[in-house]
Amino acid sequence: MHASPFVTVVALLLFGARAEQTEQGEAALTDDTAQCAPYSIAVVANALSSFPTIGQPVLSIPANDTAALAKFKAITGIPNIQPKGTNGVLSNDTINNYPATDPDCWWTASGCLIPKVSGLTPDTASVPEPRTLGYGFDDGPFCSHNEFYNYLSSKNQKATMFYIGTNVMWFPLQAQRAAADGHEICVHTWSHRAMTALTNEAAFAELYYTIQAIKLVTGVTPQCWRPPMGDVDDRIRYIASKLNLQTILWKYDSFDWKVASNQATPTDVQGHYDSLITAVGAGTFDTVGAIMLTHELTNYTMQTAVDNYPKLAAAFDHIVPIAVAQNKTQPYVETNVTFPSFAAYTASRSSTGSNSTGAGSGSGSGSAKGPSPSSGSSQGISAGISLRLSYAGSSLIAALTLLGAALAL
């Protein structure tokens, strides 16, 4: 668990260094340096004044954003739970002296999933469908993700992408690709701070502006979120609920994020994947499915996902986005974007001889195709794809990798 300051100089590098590109054009790139070259698009550049500083935590709502201020002030009844740190950094004193009774349903302390404040929906840490993996990735969009998304497309595999608001603003075309490819997009906060260590206003802003960024860039309004590091309590759940966000956690962790910071080895990570796969065979998921924490964070984490996909597909009966596993056919506020039900998803997959399914086509008829400003993407490559793990010759990608390590989990 960690939460480090953003490298603001990287944010400055990521605007205006390349002519405006389209989602399709960006998706066709395969070279890491080309994918991560700085660029801007008009829809983002024209809206910057309506957003907080990119690359920094949102500690308060900008004074000129009257709509956000009004929405926040309209929220009443926030539980009287004190922040567990300052400016998104948890306090060691709070951690060490927190009551064992866990009065706040603080996941960080106890793994609590059932709120103690009445009226709040329990967190999601597994999926209801047996022998099913709710497939998802945190911390995107990452600039050099095309080969990973190409691989998912080659398998007709959709996933749930938990996007950081700042990353969406830095890499809007990469975010648009997720919508164009039919992945489910959820909120992972604006700056990846520990949410329980923020004030009410800051926690609201971290969620609100990520929702706005995703809507601006992709055209969809998410109704799901994952707290960075899983750090959530009933105060934060309440604020998220007022923004129509379902809290999604996990029960299994690949710990793939730890490799970049030398806290784990690739062998360790593979062991976590193998343990999950072994558990399927042991019947652990015969009555309820699984969610595993994995990341679109570096080429290593994405390559590891590619390497393990065939093993997961062989073990689980179905691999689906979390919304599909929950039978949420309208995952966004926008009603023109629909996902298939779990039954429709699996029936479609069975007809193609695969054990996990992709979305159908055609809006309103089982389509998971998002109304992004730029539709379409590169499709179909060899199933034997191997992502490049070297960043040699690109100082920008190296900087982004260090940033990614700071954002991990």
Number of C-alpha atoms within 10 A of each C-alpha: 13 15 19 16 16 20 15 13 10 17 19 13 14 18 18 14 11 12 10 12 14 20 22 18 13 21 24 16 17 16 12 22 18 13 21 20 18 21 19 20 20 10 13 20 12 9 12 14 12 13 17 20 14 20 21 17 23 26 19 17 20 16 8 10 13 11 9 17 17 10 13 19 10 10 13 10 9 14 16 10 15 13 21 23 19 15 19 25 19 21 13 11 10 13 13 9 8 15 11 8 9 15 14 22 21 24 20 16 18 11 16 18 20 16 21 16 16 9 9 14 15 15 19 19 18 23 24 19 21 18 22 29 29 27 22 24 23 25 28 27 28 27 27 28 24 23 25 20 26 24 22 23 20 15 19 18 21 26 24 22 28 27 29 29 30 28 23 27 31 27 26 26 28 29 25 29 28 26 28 23 26 28 25 26 30 30 32 27 30 28 27 28 28 27 33 29 23 26 22 22 16 19 27 27 24 27 25 21 22 28 27 18 27 27 14 19 23 26 19 26 21 24 20 25 24 24 25 26 19 20 21 28 28 26 25 26 26 23 22 22 16 15 19 16 20 21 24 21 24 19 12 17 16 22 24 29 29 19 18 20 13 10 11 14 15 17 9 16 20 17 14 18 23 16 13 21 19 13 13 21 13 10 12 16 21 15 12 15 23 26 23 22 19 25 26 28 28 27 23 20 25 25 19 21 22 21 16 16 17 12 13 21 17 15 20 21 18 27 29 27 29 29 23 29 27 18 18 15 20 20 24 22 12 14 12 15 22 24 31 25 19 22 12 17 22 23 14 19 19 14 10 11 9 17 20 27 26 26 28 20 14 12 16 17 13 19 19 28 25 29 18 23 17 18 17 21 23 20 15 14 14 10 14 9 15 16 21 14 13 12 14 10 9 14 11 17 22 14 14 19 18 17 18 21 21 19 25 27 26
